[in-house]
Amino acid sequence: MANPKIKSSAQIAKKSNATAGRKPAAKSLYSKADLEEIFRRFSIQRPEPKGELEHVNPFTLVVAVALSAQATDAGVNKATRALFAVADTPQKMLDLGEERIREYIKTIGLYRNKAKNVVALSEKLIADFGGEVPRTREELVTLPGVGRKTANVVLSMAFGQATMAVDTHIFRIANRLLLAPGKTPDEVEQRLMKIIPDEYLYHAHHWLILHGRYCCKARKPECERCVIADLCRSPEKTWDIPAPLVELPAQVIGSEAAS
């Protein structure tokens, strides 16, 4: 077996400096066969990937995702666990009131503005949608505090639609790996939706998020643990031999992880 390619930090820095001023490529550097193999491996590693935000119904999912902006999933779960125990519908959230909502979520960044949005979106759900979470992106983004990313998460996790919710992990991974380079989340979303094989699209955003969160980390990618190291086109790559392709232990989410 050939020795794995290991780059020194000086080599990585030199290559990064050489490409720093360039515009991102207009399209993916991966062939159709490459893409099939990348997502095939992700599907073996995590057959049933899950989002890591605790929720009990579509309403609490909308609230949780809206609260997760500029916050970690673990931090949001810690705050919402008690909140959702007493307010899991729009009406219950309104009955709770903005001041008490703030008390539950005060450990989350921007909690004052987010509390206002939770009240406002609850009011709009009752006034315009009969208290039910709508099932279209166009309607979801009319809710206060709900943008395209949040809408895509809800459509996927609550209603089983194949969407691509581009969060910070996916935006970073798409550009770092030169998988679907783009200057904005919308550009990355459009390119990913075009290149990801149809049979893998439903789980793709979770696979990419989890890959970015636990392997291809922001500060230092752990390339020696990567199952697609041989296929990766990233100039930051430090390893060429893929990690063993085995199914990972089942994810433990939310209150299960805390117990």
Secondary structure, DSSP 8 states (H G I E B T S, - for coil): --------HHHHHHHHHHHTTS---SS-S--HHHHHHHHHHHHHH-SS----S--SSHHHHHHHHHHTTTS-HHHHHHHHHHHHHH--SHHHHHHH-HHHHHHHHTTSTTHHHHHHHHHHHHHHHHHHHTTS--SSHHHHTTSTT--HHHHHHHHHHTT--------HHHHHHHHHTTSS--SSHHHHHHHHHHHS-GGGHHHHHHHHHHHHHHTS-SSS--GGG-TTTTT---TT----S------------THHHH-
